[in-house]
Amino acid sequence: MTANVLDGKAIAGEIQAELAEQVTTWTEKHQVTPCLAALLVGDDPASQVYVRNKQRACKRVGLESQLHRLPANTTQQQVLDLVNQLNNDPAVHGILVQLPMPASIDASPVLDAIDPAKDVDAFHPENVGRLVQGRPRFLPCTPHGIQQLLHRYQIDVAGKRVVIVGRSDIVGKPLALMLMQRNCALGPAAVNATVTVCHSRTPDLPAITRQADILVAAIGQPQFVRADMVQPGATVIDVGINLTDDGLVGDVDFEAVKEVAAHITPVPRGVGPLTVSMLIYNTLQAARLQVQTDDAG
Ligand code: GUN
């Protein structure tokens, strides 16, 4: 069997086309253009590419975007001051602090300083807490993109065994919460899964990953998931973006695993483009919430 390759890039384009229409309608009605402000500290090459892609996507769907670039020797206080300035700017609806930041800056206080109503990454503790309780304000972008992909390819999640390899705050933990929940308060109906989260201290990892109907690799290790770790007929979602001497590769050995799986995402053109689309979705959502609040006030 050779797997069906899930075209994340095409789905991301489909979502962006839908969002572009919604942005046009909303902007005409409210005479406000949703605006995303990105904050990039230092000169990490991958981060520069990611931020550029996010800005291009904003432009494509008709959003305003701002890029605030700060040198690597910026102090913690200077970053906090800029976050505060953006919090208080009514023209800015979404704020994104690109990670990783330079080692001299402690990321947690910076992320905690973002106004939760503008926190389009959904990294603020208030937004994480709301997600845990099943009443999210924003869905984290990469997990939401994975839900959209599964939903739009009609890959059923309810009652399925999902194994997530990786327990990061950005992907593993929130994705587990989202797929296990009973109702989809926001986002598509990719819920009610039985979820297992594995990590570097999990003994006999292949025995667990082989039980997965849907296997998600989000560990940041090139080609970590081999064919013998995958149940025949499984859906394999690769969240990895690893720059190696052989170019960009995911966390899954794509060539080998595609001979075992029923569905598989490639790298590139898989999950990555969906993350960007869901960021745009959240920026429109942030503008909606803020302008509604202003109307009410
Ligand atoms: N770095 C890697 N992934 C992400 C993300 O989703 N958001 C931000 N802000 N930084 C990242």
py3Dmol code that shows the C-alpha trace and the ligand (Angstrom):
import py3Dmol

protein = """\
ATOM      1  CA  MET A   1       0.000   0.000   0.000  1.00  0.00           C
ATOM      2  CA  THR A   2       1.194   3.496  -0.771  1.00  0.00           C
ATOM      3  CA  ALA A   3      -0.311   6.206   1.365  1.00  0.00           C
ATOM      4  CA  ASN A   4      -2.510   9.025   0.194  1.00  0.00           C
ATOM      5  CA  VAL A   5      -0.406  12.182   0.620  1.00  0.00           C
ATOM      6  CA  LEU A   6      -2.385  14.871   2.472  1.00  0.00           C
ATOM      7  CA  ASP A   7      -1.815  18.181   0.716  1.00  0.00           C
ATOM      8  CA  GLY A   8      -1.537  20.696   3.549  1.00  0.00           C
ATOM      9  CA  LYS A   9      -0.570  23.443   1.170  1.00  0.00           C
ATOM     10  CA  ALA A  10      -3.773  23.011  -0.868  1.00  0.00           C
ATOM     11  CA  ILE A  11      -5.970  22.917   2.247  1.00  0.00           C
ATOM     12  CA  ALA A  12      -4.166  25.983   3.614  1.00  0.00           C
ATOM     13  CA  GLY A  13      -4.898  27.778   0.326  1.00  0.00           C
ATOM     14  CA  GLU A  14      -8.558  26.752   0.533  1.00  0.00           C
ATOM     15  CA  ILE A  15      -8.794  28.126   4.086  1.00  0.00           C
ATOM     16  CA  GLN A  16      -7.036  31.362   3.111  1.00  0.00           C
ATOM     17  CA  ALA A  17      -9.479  31.874   0.228  1.00  0.00           C
ATOM     18  CA  GLU A  18     -12.389  31.471   2.685  1.00  0.00           C
ATOM     19  CA  LEU A  19     -10.703  33.855   5.119  1.00  0.00           C
ATOM     20  CA  ALA A  20     -10.062  36.450   2.402  1.00  0.00           C
ATOM     21  CA  GLU A  21     -13.820  36.622   1.747  1.00  0.00           C
ATOM     22  CA  GLN A  22     -14.573  36.918   5.464  1.00  0.00           C
ATOM     23  CA  VAL A  23     -11.947  39.643   5.878  1.00  0.00           C
ATOM     24  CA  THR A  24     -13.435  41.644   2.985  1.00  0.00           C
ATOM     25  CA  THR A  25     -16.960  41.423   4.376  1.00  0.00           C
ATOM     26  CA  TRP A  26     -15.897  42.216   7.931  1.00  0.00           C
ATOM     27  CA  THR A  27     -13.633  45.102   6.921  1.00  0.00           C
ATOM     28  CA  GLU A  28     -16.350  46.705   4.812  1.00  0.00           C
ATOM     29  CA  LYS A  29     -18.856  46.401   7.626  1.00  0.00           C
ATOM     30  CA  HIS A  30     -16.637  47.777  10.398  1.00  0.00           C
ATOM     31  CA  GLN A  31     -14.320  50.042   8.405  1.00  0.00           C
ATOM     32  CA  VAL A  32     -11.403  48.465  10.289  1.00  0.00           C
ATOM     33  CA  THR A  33      -8.711  46.231   8.804  1.00  0.00           C
ATOM     34  CA  PRO A  34      -7.547  43.457  11.160  1.00  0.00           C
ATOM     35  CA  CYS A  35      -3.855  43.906  11.907  1.00  0.00           C
ATOM     36  CA  LEU A  36      -1.208  41.435  13.063  1.00  0.00           C
ATOM     37  CA  ALA A  37       1.975  42.758  14.700  1.00  0.00           C
ATOM     38  CA  ALA A  38       4.934  40.363  14.661  1.00  0.00           C
ATOM     39  CA  LEU A  39       7.867  40.829  16.974  1.00  0.00           C
ATOM     40  CA  LEU A  40      11.156  39.283  15.903  1.00  0.00           C
ATOM     41  CA  VAL A  41      14.145  39.529  18.224  1.00  0.00           C
ATOM     42  CA  GLY A  42      17.581  38.587  16.888  1.00  0.00           C
ATOM     43  CA  ASP A  43      18.446  37.054  13.542  1.00  0.00           C
ATOM     44  CA  ASP A  44      17.545  33.379  13.677  1.00  0.00           C
ATOM     45  CA  PRO A  45      17.364  32.489   9.944  1.00  0.00           C
ATOM     46  CA  ALA A  46      14.420  30.065  10.244  1.00  0.00           C
ATOM     47  CA  SER A  47      12.424  32.601  12.277  1.00  0.00           C
ATOM     48  CA  GLN A  48      13.019  35.228   9.609  1.00  0.00           C
ATOM     49  CA  VAL A  49      11.548  32.873   6.991  1.00  0.00           C
ATOM     50  CA  TYR A  50       8.542  32.001   9.175  1.00  0.00           C
ATOM     51  CA  VAL A  51       7.766  35.656   9.910  1.00  0.00           C
ATOM     52  CA  ARG A  52       8.083  36.564   6.238  1.00  0.00           C
ATOM     53  CA  ASN A  53       5.649  33.761   5.310  1.00  0.00           C
ATOM     54  CA  LYS A  54       3.181  34.987   7.929  1.00  0.00           C
ATOM     55  CA  GLN A  55       3.372  38.539   6.584  1.00  0.00           C
ATOM     56  CA  ARG A  56       2.891  37.404   2.998  1.00  0.00           C
ATOM     57  CA  ALA A  57      -0.175  35.424   4.036  1.00  0.00           C
ATOM     58  CA  CYS A  58      -1.602  38.515   5.776  1.00  0.00           C
ATOM     59  CA  LYS A  59      -1.210  40.459   2.566  1.00  0.00           C
ATOM     60  CA  ARG A  60      -2.845  37.698   0.496  1.00  0.00           C
ATOM     61  CA  VAL A  61      -6.008  37.684   2.603  1.00  0.00           C
ATOM     62  CA  GLY A  62      -6.206  41.462   3.037  1.00  0.00           C
ATOM     63  CA  LEU A  63      -4.910  41.864   6.592  1.00  0.00           C
ATOM     64  CA  GLU A  64      -2.578  44.616   7.732  1.00  0.00           C
ATOM     65  CA  SER A  65       0.694  43.425   9.219  1.00  0.00           C
ATOM     66  CA  GLN A  66       3.514  45.073  11.105  1.00  0.00           C
ATOM     67  CA  LEU A  67       7.008  43.696  11.621  1.00  0.00           C
ATOM     68  CA  HIS A  68       8.926  44.900  14.665  1.00  0.00           C
ATOM     69  CA  ARG A  69      12.528  43.746  14.378  1.00  0.00           C
ATOM     70  CA  LEU A  70      14.785  44.108  17.383  1.00  0.00           C
ATOM     71  CA  PRO A  71      18.512  43.298  17.517  1.00  0.00           C
ATOM     72  CA  ALA A  72      19.774  40.258  19.446  1.00  0.00           C
ATOM     73  CA  ASN A  73      21.197  42.477  22.205  1.00  0.00           C
ATOM     74  CA  THR A  74      17.782  44.000  23.031  1.00  0.00           C
ATOM     75  CA  THR A  75      17.053  43.883  26.776  1.00  0.00           C
ATOM     76  CA  GLN A  76      14.138  42.048  28.342  1.00  0.00           C
ATOM     77  CA  GLN A  77      12.659  45.396  29.404  1.00  0.00           C
ATOM     78  CA  GLN A  78      12.817  46.776  25.883  1.00  0.00           C
ATOM     79  CA  VAL A  79      10.897  43.750  24.587  1.00  0.00           C
ATOM     80  CA  LEU A  80       8.330  44.134  27.377  1.00  0.00           C
ATOM     81  CA  ASP A  81       7.976  47.842  26.583  1.00  0.00           C
ATOM     82  CA  LEU A  82       7.246  47.081  22.940  1.00  0.00           C
ATOM     83  CA  VAL A  83       4.693  44.411  23.885  1.00  0.00           C
ATOM     84  CA  ASN A  84       2.981  46.977  26.132  1.00  0.00           C
ATOM     85  CA  GLN A  85       2.959  49.550  23.387  1.00  0.00           C
ATOM     86  CA  LEU A  86       1.306  47.044  21.019  1.00  0.00           C
ATOM     87  CA  ASN A  87      -1.183  46.017  23.735  1.00  0.00           C
ATOM     88  CA  ASN A  88      -2.269  49.649  23.978  1.00  0.00           C
ATOM     89  CA  ASP A  89      -2.454  50.305  20.237  1.00  0.00           C
ATOM     90  CA  PRO A  90      -6.101  49.962  19.124  1.00  0.00           C
ATOM     91  CA  ALA A  91      -4.986  49.520  15.489  1.00  0.00           C
ATOM     92  CA  VAL A  92      -3.208  46.257  16.425  1.00  0.00           C
ATOM     93  CA  HIS A  93      -5.532  43.267  16.946  1.00  0.00           C
ATOM     94  CA  GLY A  94      -3.073  40.373  17.107  1.00  0.00           C
ATOM     95  CA  ILE A  95       0.439  40.165  18.580  1.00  0.00           C
ATOM     96  CA  LEU A  96       2.883  37.398  17.756  1.00  0.00           C
ATOM     97  CA  VAL A  97       6.289  37.045  19.419  1.00  0.00           C
ATOM     98  CA  GLN A  98       8.301  34.729  17.206  1.00  0.00           C
ATOM     99  CA  LEU A  99      10.074  31.956  19.100  1.00  0.00           C
ATOM    100  CA  PRO A 100      12.794  31.097  19.873  1.00  0.00           C
ATOM    101  CA  MET A 101      14.093  34.376  21.241  1.00  0.00           C
ATOM    102  CA  PRO A 102      17.799  34.889  22.026  1.00  0.00           C
ATOM    103  CA  ALA A 103      18.993  33.057  25.149  1.00  0.00           C
ATOM    104  CA  SER A 104      19.442  36.379  26.982  1.00  0.00           C
ATOM    105  CA  ILE A 105      15.670  36.881  26.977  1.00  0.00           C
ATOM    106  CA  ASP A 106      13.305  34.910  29.182  1.00  0.00           C
ATOM    107  CA  ALA A 107      10.363  34.114  26.914  1.00  0.00           C
ATOM    108  CA  SER A 108       7.734  33.373  29.596  1.00  0.00           C
ATOM    109  CA  PRO A 109       7.368  36.893  31.030  1.00  0.00           C
ATOM    110  CA  VAL A 110       7.211  38.272  27.485  1.00  0.00           C
ATOM    111  CA  LEU A 111       4.432  35.877  26.440  1.00  0.00           C
ATOM    112  CA  ASP A 112       2.641  36.528  29.754  1.00  0.00           C
ATOM    113  CA  ALA A 113       2.739  40.280  29.035  1.00  0.00           C
ATOM    114  CA  ILE A 114       0.729  39.982  25.805  1.00  0.00           C
ATOM    115  CA  ASP A 115      -2.890  41.105  26.212  1.00  0.00           C
ATOM    116  CA  PRO A 116      -4.782  37.751  26.177  1.00  0.00           C
ATOM    117  CA  ALA A 117      -7.333  39.290  23.791  1.00  0.00           C
ATOM    118  CA  LYS A 118      -4.514  39.895  21.257  1.00  0.00           C
ATOM    119  CA  ASP A 119      -2.707  36.584  21.903  1.00  0.00           C
ATOM    120  CA  VAL A 120      -3.199  34.996  18.479  1.00  0.00           C
ATOM    121  CA  ASP A 121      -0.684  32.209  19.238  1.00  0.00           C
ATOM    122  CA  ALA A 122      -2.805  31.248  22.281  1.00  0.00           C
ATOM    123  CA  PHE A 123       0.332  30.912  24.422  1.00  0.00           C
ATOM    124  CA  HIS A 124      -0.836  33.159  27.310  1.00  0.00           C
ATOM    125  CA  PRO A 125      -1.665  31.203  30.505  1.00  0.00           C
ATOM    126  CA  GLU A 126      -5.213  32.586  30.448  1.00  0.00           C
ATOM    127  CA  ASN A 127      -5.759  31.236  26.941  1.00  0.00           C
ATOM    128  CA  VAL A 128      -4.108  27.909  27.802  1.00  0.00           C
ATOM    129  CA  GLY A 129      -6.383  27.663  30.866  1.00  0.00           C
ATOM    130  CA  ARG A 130      -9.461  28.435  28.792  1.00  0.00           C
ATOM    131  CA  LEU A 131      -8.463  25.696  26.341  1.00  0.00           C
ATOM    132  CA  VAL A 132      -8.019  23.191  29.184  1.00  0.00           C
ATOM    133  CA  GLN A 133     -11.518  24.040  30.408  1.00  0.00           C
ATOM    134  CA  GLY A 134     -13.052  23.629  26.950  1.00  0.00           C
ATOM    135  CA  ARG A 135     -13.937  27.306  26.448  1.00  0.00           C
ATOM    136  CA  PRO A 136     -11.133  28.602  24.226  1.00  0.00           C
ATOM    137  CA  ARG A 137     -10.843  32.178  23.024  1.00  0.00           C
ATOM    138  CA  PHE A 138      -8.274  31.175  20.393  1.00  0.00           C
ATOM    139  CA  LEU A 139      -7.115  27.742  19.239  1.00  0.00           C
ATOM    140  CA  PRO A 140      -3.333  27.300  19.010  1.00  0.00           C
ATOM    141  CA  CYS A 141      -2.378  27.502  15.349  1.00  0.00           C
ATOM    142  CA  THR A 142      -0.548  24.243  14.612  1.00  0.00           C
ATOM    143  CA  PRO A 143      -2.968  21.942  16.498  1.00  0.00           C
ATOM    144  CA  HIS A 144      -5.906  23.768  14.894  1.00  0.00           C
ATOM    145  CA  GLY A 145      -4.309  23.312  11.476  1.00  0.00           C
ATOM    146  CA  ILE A 146      -4.002  19.566  12.134  1.00  0.00           C
ATOM    147  CA  GLN A 147      -7.689  19.409  13.136  1.00  0.00           C
ATOM    148  CA  GLN A 148      -8.654  21.269   9.972  1.00  0.00           C
ATOM    149  CA  LEU A 149      -6.581  18.901   7.826  1.00  0.00           C
ATOM    150  CA  LEU A 150      -8.148  15.784   9.366  1.00  0.00           C
ATOM    151  CA  HIS A 151     -11.633  17.264   9.122  1.00  0.00           C
ATOM    152  CA  ARG A 152     -11.322  18.418   5.526  1.00  0.00           C
ATOM    153  CA  TYR A 153      -9.929  15.045   4.427  1.00  0.00           C
ATOM    154  CA  GLN A 154     -12.825  13.394   6.328  1.00  0.00           C
ATOM    155  CA  ILE A 155     -10.471  11.383   8.505  1.00  0.00           C
ATOM    156  CA  ASP A 156     -12.605  10.465  11.471  1.00  0.00           C
ATOM    157  CA  VAL A 157     -11.173  11.214  14.897  1.00  0.00           C
ATOM    158  CA  ALA A 158     -14.046  10.274  17.238  1.00  0.00           C
ATOM    159  CA  GLY A 159     -13.324   7.041  19.080  1.00  0.00           C
ATOM    160  CA  LYS A 160      -9.948   6.677  17.336  1.00  0.00           C
ATOM    161  CA  ARG A 161      -6.685   6.042  19.114  1.00  0.00           C
ATOM    162  CA  VAL A 162      -4.365   9.028  18.625  1.00  0.00           C
ATOM    163  CA  VAL A 163      -0.729   8.814  19.695  1.00  0.00           C
ATOM    164  CA  ILE A 164       1.211  12.083  19.864  1.00  0.00           C
ATOM    165  CA  VAL A 165       4.993  11.853  20.107  1.00  0.00           C
ATOM    166  CA  GLY A 166       6.176  15.089  21.743  1.00  0.00           C
ATOM    167  CA  ARG A 167       4.853  17.056  24.720  1.00  0.00           C
ATOM    168  CA  SER A 168       5.636  20.648  23.745  1.00  0.00           C
ATOM    169  CA  ASP A 169       3.525  23.598  24.863  1.00  0.00           C
ATOM    170  CA  ILE A 170       3.090  24.611  21.205  1.00  0.00           C
ATOM    171  CA  VAL A 171       1.955  21.295  19.696  1.00  0.00           C
ATOM    172  CA  GLY A 172       1.866  18.107  21.809  1.00  0.00           C
ATOM    173  CA  LYS A 173       0.037  19.328  24.909  1.00  0.00           C
ATOM    174  CA  PRO A 174      -2.604  21.539  23.257  1.00  0.00           C
ATOM    175  CA  LEU A 175      -3.259  19.039  20.448  1.00  0.00           C
ATOM    176  CA  ALA A 176      -3.915  16.316  23.033  1.00  0.00           C
ATOM    177  CA  LEU A 177      -6.420  18.583  24.803  1.00  0.00           C
ATOM    178  CA  MET A 178      -8.176  19.523  21.591  1.00  0.00           C
ATOM    179  CA  LEU A 179      -8.528  16.002  20.182  1.00  0.00           C
ATOM    180  CA  MET A 180      -9.719  14.512  23.467  1.00  0.00           C
ATOM    181  CA  GLN A 181     -12.439  17.062  24.188  1.00  0.00           C
ATOM    182  CA  ARG A 182     -16.141  16.232  23.994  1.00  0.00           C
ATOM    183  CA  ASN A 183     -17.321  19.249  22.022  1.00  0.00           C
ATOM    184  CA  CYS A 184     -15.666  21.527  19.522  1.00  0.00           C
ATOM    185  CA  ALA A 185     -16.319  24.929  21.078  1.00  0.00           C
ATOM    186  CA  LEU A 186     -14.288  26.498  18.269  1.00  0.00           C
ATOM    187  CA  GLY A 187     -12.915  24.876  15.129  1.00  0.00           C
ATOM    188  CA  PRO A 188     -13.890  21.668  13.352  1.00  0.00           C
ATOM    189  CA  ALA A 189     -15.426  18.477  14.751  1.00  0.00           C
ATOM    190  CA  ALA A 190     -12.153  16.593  15.101  1.00  0.00           C
ATOM    191  CA  VAL A 191     -12.716  15.561  18.723  1.00  0.00           C
ATOM    192  CA  ASN A 192     -13.550  12.634  21.037  1.00  0.00           C
ATOM    193  CA  ALA A 193     -10.320  10.721  20.384  1.00  0.00           C
ATOM    194  CA  THR A 194      -8.539   8.527  22.915  1.00  0.00           C
ATOM    195  CA  VAL A 195      -5.199  10.297  23.183  1.00  0.00           C
ATOM    196  CA  THR A 196      -1.807   9.067  24.370  1.00  0.00           C
ATOM    197  CA  VAL A 197       1.141  11.469  24.653  1.00  0.00           C
ATOM    198  CA  CYS A 198       4.630   9.945  24.446  1.00  0.00           C
ATOM    199  CA  HIS A 199       7.991  11.606  25.026  1.00  0.00           C
ATOM    200  CA  SER A 200      11.706  10.997  25.419  1.00  0.00           C
ATOM    201  CA  ARG A 201      11.227   8.998  28.656  1.00  0.00           C
ATOM    202  CA  THR A 202       8.509   6.696  27.288  1.00  0.00           C
ATOM    203  CA  PRO A 203       9.712   3.078  27.402  1.00  0.00           C
ATOM    204  CA  ASP A 204       9.173   0.918  24.301  1.00  0.00           C
ATOM    205  CA  LEU A 205       7.838   3.778  22.230  1.00  0.00           C
ATOM    206  CA  PRO A 206       7.299   1.664  19.063  1.00  0.00           C
ATOM    207  CA  ALA A 207       4.889  -0.632  20.934  1.00  0.00           C
ATOM    208  CA  ILE A 208       2.721   2.405  21.681  1.00  0.00           C
ATOM    209  CA  THR A 209       3.022   4.182  18.340  1.00  0.00           C
ATOM    210  CA  ARG A 210       2.017   0.922  16.585  1.00  0.00           C
ATOM    211  CA  GLN A 211      -1.359   1.122  18.340  1.00  0.00           C
ATOM    212  CA  ALA A 212      -2.153   4.494  16.781  1.00  0.00           C
ATOM    213  CA  ASP A 213      -4.933   4.962  14.256  1.00  0.00           C
ATOM    214  CA  ILE A 214      -3.596   8.507  13.980  1.00  0.00           C
ATOM    215  CA  LEU A 215       0.074   9.080  14.784  1.00  0.00           C
ATOM    216  CA  VAL A 216       1.384  12.629  15.244  1.00  0.00           C
ATOM    217  CA  ALA A 217       5.152  13.203  15.242  1.00  0.00           C
ATOM    218  CA  ALA A 218       6.133  16.466  16.946  1.00  0.00           C
ATOM    219  CA  ILE A 219       9.510  15.863  18.531  1.00  0.00           C
ATOM    220  CA  GLY A 220      11.918  17.832  16.387  1.00  0.00           C
ATOM    221  CA  GLN A 221      14.142  14.890  15.462  1.00  0.00           C
ATOM    222  CA  PRO A 222      14.727  14.248  11.774  1.00  0.00           C
ATOM    223  CA  GLN A 223      13.086  11.056  10.471  1.00  0.00           C
ATOM    224  CA  PHE A 224      12.531   9.712  13.989  1.00  0.00           C
ATOM    225  CA  VAL A 225       9.394   7.722  13.082  1.00  0.00           C
ATOM    226  CA  ARG A 226      10.335   4.611  11.102  1.00  0.00           C
ATOM    227  CA  ALA A 227       8.067   2.246   9.207  1.00  0.00           C
ATOM    228  CA  ASP A 228       8.164  -0.397  11.960  1.00  0.00           C
ATOM    229  CA  MET A 229       6.668   2.132  14.403  1.00  0.00           C
ATOM    230  CA  VAL A 230       3.498   2.555  12.340  1.00  0.00           C
ATOM    231  CA  GLN A 231       0.356   0.415  12.232  1.00  0.00           C
ATOM    232  CA  PRO A 232      -0.543  -0.528   8.645  1.00  0.00           C
ATOM    233  CA  GLY A 233      -3.369   1.749   7.495  1.00  0.00           C
ATOM    234  CA  ALA A 234      -2.660   4.491  10.041  1.00  0.00           C
ATOM    235  CA  THR A 235      -2.803   8.227   9.385  1.00  0.00           C
ATOM    236  CA  VAL A 236       0.588   9.845  10.024  1.00  0.00           C
ATOM    237  CA  ILE A 237       0.861  13.584  10.688  1.00  0.00           C
ATOM    238  CA  ASP A 238       4.387  14.998  10.568  1.00  0.00           C
ATOM    239  CA  VAL A 239       4.848  18.294  12.421  1.00  0.00           C
ATOM    240  CA  GLY A 240       8.669  18.281  12.172  1.00  0.00           C
ATOM    241  CA  ILE A 241      10.629  20.980  10.365  1.00  0.00           C
ATOM    242  CA  ASN A 242      14.290  19.969  10.525  1.00  0.00           C
ATOM    243  CA  LEU A 243      16.982  21.620   8.443  1.00  0.00           C
ATOM    244  CA  THR A 244      19.610  18.962   7.708  1.00  0.00           C
ATOM    245  CA  ASP A 245      22.456  18.549   5.232  1.00  0.00           C
ATOM    246  CA  ASP A 246      19.896  16.773   3.015  1.00  0.00           C
ATOM    247  CA  GLY A 247      17.565  19.794   3.158  1.00  0.00           C
ATOM    248  CA  LEU A 248      14.259  20.185   4.953  1.00  0.00           C
ATOM    249  CA  VAL A 249      12.968  16.930   6.492  1.00  0.00           C
ATOM    250  CA  GLY A 250      10.208  16.079   8.936  1.00  0.00           C
ATOM    251  CA  ASP A 251      10.124  13.888  12.039  1.00  0.00           C
ATOM    252  CA  VAL A 252       8.936  10.951   9.906  1.00  0.00           C
ATOM    253  CA  ASP A 253      10.916   8.802   7.481  1.00  0.00           C
ATOM    254  CA  PHE A 254       8.476   9.728   4.713  1.00  0.00           C
ATOM    255  CA  GLU A 255       9.663   7.345   1.987  1.00  0.00           C
ATOM    256  CA  ALA A 256       9.512   4.260   4.230  1.00  0.00           C
ATOM    257  CA  VAL A 257       6.401   5.180   6.219  1.00  0.00           C
ATOM    258  CA  LYS A 258       4.328   6.010   3.135  1.00  0.00           C
ATOM    259  CA  GLU A 259       4.508   2.320   2.195  1.00  0.00           C
ATOM    260  CA  VAL A 260       2.763   1.395   5.474  1.00  0.00           C
ATOM    261  CA  ALA A 261       0.387   4.256   6.261  1.00  0.00           C
ATOM    262  CA  ALA A 262      -2.974   4.975   4.596  1.00  0.00           C
ATOM    263  CA  HIS A 263      -2.572   8.785   4.852  1.00  0.00           C
ATOM    264  CA  ILE A 264       0.564  10.836   5.439  1.00  0.00           C
ATOM    265  CA  THR A 265       1.527  14.518   5.467  1.00  0.00           C
ATOM    266  CA  PRO A 266       4.681  15.522   3.593  1.00  0.00           C
ATOM    267  CA  VAL A 267       7.366  18.010   4.674  1.00  0.00           C
ATOM    268  CA  PRO A 268       7.315  20.641   3.254  1.00  0.00           C
ATOM    269  CA  ARG A 269       3.707  21.309   2.051  1.00  0.00           C
ATOM    270  CA  GLY A 270       2.134  19.512   5.003  1.00  0.00           C
ATOM    271  CA  VAL A 271       1.295  20.952   8.406  1.00  0.00           C
ATOM    272  CA  GLY A 272       3.476  24.100   8.096  1.00  0.00           C
ATOM    273  CA  PRO A 273       1.236  26.066   5.698  1.00  0.00           C
ATOM    274  CA  LEU A 274      -1.801  25.293   7.863  1.00  0.00           C
ATOM    275  CA  THR A 275      -0.180  26.917  10.900  1.00  0.00           C
ATOM    276  CA  VAL A 276       0.030  30.162   8.947  1.00  0.00           C
ATOM    277  CA  SER A 277      -3.614  29.952   7.810  1.00  0.00           C
ATOM    278  CA  MET A 278      -4.838  29.412  11.354  1.00  0.00           C
ATOM    279  CA  LEU A 279      -2.823  32.408  12.538  1.00  0.00           C
ATOM    280  CA  ILE A 280      -4.735  34.515  10.017  1.00  0.00           C
ATOM    281  CA  TYR A 281      -7.969  32.947  11.292  1.00  0.00           C
ATOM    282  CA  ASN A 282      -7.056  33.949  14.858  1.00  0.00           C
ATOM    283  CA  THR A 283      -6.175  37.506  13.848  1.00  0.00           C
ATOM    284  CA  LEU A 284      -9.606  37.948  12.271  1.00  0.00           C
ATOM    285  CA  GLN A 285     -11.143  36.378  15.392  1.00  0.00           C
ATOM    286  CA  ALA A 286      -9.154  38.799  17.608  1.00  0.00           C
ATOM    287  CA  ALA A 287     -10.371  41.789  15.580  1.00  0.00           C
ATOM    288  CA  ARG A 288     -13.952  40.529  15.824  1.00  0.00           C
ATOM    289  CA  LEU A 289     -13.714  40.194  19.607  1.00  0.00           C
ATOM    290  CA  GLN A 290     -12.066  43.591  20.094  1.00  0.00           C
ATOM    291  CA  VAL A 291     -14.328  45.559  17.808  1.00  0.00           C
ATOM    292  CA  GLN A 292     -17.427  43.889  19.293  1.00  0.00           C
ATOM    293  CA  THR A 293     -16.169  44.855  22.764  1.00  0.00           C
ATOM    294  CA  ASP A 294     -15.626  48.416  21.605  1.00  0.00           C
ATOM    295  CA  ASP A 295     -19.177  48.493  20.157  1.00  0.00           C
ATOM    296  CA  ALA A 296     -20.599  47.202  23.421  1.00  0.00           C
ATOM    297  CA  GLY A 297     -18.612  49.774  25.372  1.00  0.00           C
TER     298      GLY A 297
END
"""
ligand_1 = """\
11
GUN
N 8.162 29.181 16.679
C 7.861 27.941 16.218
N 6.526 27.791 16.111
C 5.978 28.945 16.507
C 4.632 29.409 16.613
O 3.655 28.702 16.316
N 4.483 30.682 17.057
C 5.522 31.462 17.398
N 5.271 32.700 17.852
N 6.782 31.069 17.314
C 6.998 29.821 16.873
"""
view = py3Dmol.view(width=600, height=400)
view.addModel(protein, "pdb")
view.setStyle({"model": 0}, {"cartoon": {"style": "trace"}})
view.addModel(ligand_1, "xyz")
view.setStyle({"model": 1}, {"stick": {}})
view.zoomTo()
view.show()
